[in-house]
């Protein structure tokens, strides 16, 4: 069973609409929908915005649904100049740009529980989603690191700091926490995000204008990938 987690309702609505045989359970305050996309069993939930909500939802889903893989889907702000609004990013690794134990001897971003800064995503599932997105959507599909933090990035100063410290392609507020929970549970995961804004001074306005369209792109790619999911992809 594939677990699907999105921060906001617009990011999950289209995915849930494509599920069949749906049942609903409430776990730790989250509505978790179980069903199928094509022949693929899935569990899907809106976690809410931020790392704590995302981590709690991931752990609740893992413990209650027996998921074997987790996918975080939704929108993100672009940090790399090559990215444009509505483009797709499929993560190779995730990190938490606001995790900082440097005063006690760790480099910024180092998470002791994960023994490093970057948490690798499942290659087979990531490759399959990226390939599906490239074949299906008329936007660019990028691979690289995705940075998470409990901040809506909206200034050039914030953007420059994260880029200088970690060089990720984009930023959001949940994927790194979901990645940490999955890593600590020994569970494979990946993150797919569509760009809604430039993580700059215009980000709040762009986010409002393009969230629905960006969420559609990430959902469309993920739905298609799950409808035609070869078993070997999950190995």
Helices and strands as residue ranges (DSSP letters): E 2-6, H 9-17, E 20-27, E 30-37, E 40-46, H 51-65, E 69-78, E 88-96, G 102-104, G 112-114, E 119-120, H 123-136, E 141-148, H 156-166, E 170-172, H 175-184, E 188-197, H 203-227, G 231-234
